[in-house]
Structures are given as structure tokens and as C-alpha cells.
């Protein structure tokens, strides 16, 4: 039983294996494209909404703190606080209007 032939003959490359490798490479490319992070309009809208909220809260709270500080030192309670709030609201709305009028490509 000692033949010079190996138990199994080596298999030549088959067309099916080549086709399978091509399909596997195509699937891996599609998967890598699908998993790439992409910026969507929802992210931009979320950021602009947070910006508007921050401008509004910052203007109102900043005006209130500055007005209260003026009241504390000058003893003009509640007029400093009211003027500060009013000015804070004006500044906040001015910033929001400027952000809304800005072009998206800027």
C-alpha cells in the first residue's frame, strides 16, 4: 500500500471560489460604507436648537444676575433686576434672530 500518490489530490482553483471571494469583497465594501459615520440634517437641527436654547437662557439669566447685582449695590430694588431682565431678553432675541438669518453654508 505504499503508493507514491498522496491520499488526496490538490484541488485546483475553482471558479466558484473566485466568485465567492468577489462576492465577499463586495459585501465587505458595502458593510464598510454602511458603517461610516455620516452627518445628517437632524444633527444640524439638534445643534441649532441647542444654540437657540443656550442663547435664550444665557440672555435671561445673565440679565437677571447683572440686574440683581446692580440692585444689591445701588439699592434700587426691583428696578435693576427688571431692567436687566428686559435687556437680557432683547440680547437673547437679537442673537436668535441673527442665527436664524445666517446661511447654512456659512
C-alpha positions in Angstrom: 0.0 0.0 0.0 2.9 2.3 -0.3 2.0 4.1 -3.4 3.7 7.4 -4.4 0.3 9.0 -4.8 -0.9 11.2 -1.9 -4.3 10.3 -0.4 -5.9 13.4 -1.8 -5.1 15.3 -5.0 -4.6 19.0 -4.6 -7.6 20.9 -5.8 -7.1 23.5 -8.5 -8.7 26.9 -8.0 -12.3 26.7 -8.8 -14.4 29.4 -10.5 -16.9 29.1 -7.7 -14.3 30.0 -5.1 -13.3 33.1 -7.2 -16.9 34.1 -7.5 -17.4 33.6 -3.7 -14.3 35.8 -3.0 -15.6 38.5 -5.2 -19.0 38.5 -3.5 -17.3 38.5 -0.1 -15.2 41.5 -1.1 -18.2 43.4 -2.4 -20.2 42.6 0.8 -17.3 43.9 2.9 -17.1 47.1 0.9 -20.9 47.7 1.3 -20.6 47.0 5.0 -17.7 49.4 5.5 -19.7 52.1 3.6 -22.8 51.5 5.6 -20.9 51.8 8.9 -19.2 55.0 8.1 -20.4 57.9 10.3 -22.4 60.4 8.3 -23.6 63.8 9.2 -27.3 64.2 8.8 -29.6 67.2 8.8 -31.0 66.0 12.1 -27.7 66.6 13.8 -27.5 70.1 12.4 -31.1 70.9 13.6 -30.3 69.5 17.0 -27.2 71.7 17.3 -29.1 74.8 16.2 -31.9 74.1 18.7 -29.4 73.8 21.5 -27.8 77.1 20.3 -31.2 78.9 20.5 -31.8 77.4 23.9 -28.4 78.5 25.2 -28.8 82.0 23.8 -32.2 82.4 25.4 -31.3 81.0 28.8 -27.9 82.8 28.8 -29.5 86.2 27.9 -32.2 85.9 30.5 -30.1 84.6 33.3 -27.2 86.9 32.5 -29.5 89.9 32.6 -31.1 88.8 35.8 -27.7 88.3 37.5 -26.4 91.7 36.3 -29.7 93.4 37.3 -29.7 91.8 40.7 -26.1 92.9 41.2 -26.9 96.5 40.3 -29.8 96.3 42.8 -27.6 95.0 45.5 -25.0 97.7 45.2 -27.3 100.6 44.3 -30.3 99.7 46.5 -32.8 100.2 43.6 -34.7 97.0 44.1 -36.5 95.7 41.9 -35.8 98.2 39.1 -32.3 97.0 38.3 -33.5 93.4 38.1 -36.4 94.3 35.8 -34.1 96.4 33.5 -31.5 93.6 33.5 -34.1 91.0 32.6 -35.5 93.2 29.8 -32.1 93.9 28.4 -31.2 90.2 28.6 -34.3 89.2 26.7 -33.5 91.8 24.0 -30.0 90.5 23.6 -31.2 86.9 23.6 -33.7 87.5 20.8 -31.2 89.5 18.8 -28.8 86.6 18.9 -31.5 84.1 17.9 -32.6 86.3 15.0 -29.0 86.7 13.8 -28.5 82.9 14.0 -31.8 82.3 12.1 -30.8 84.7 9.3 -27.4 83.1 8.8 -27.0 81.0 5.6 -26.3 77.3 6.2 -23.1 77.3 4.2 -21.5 80.0 6.5 
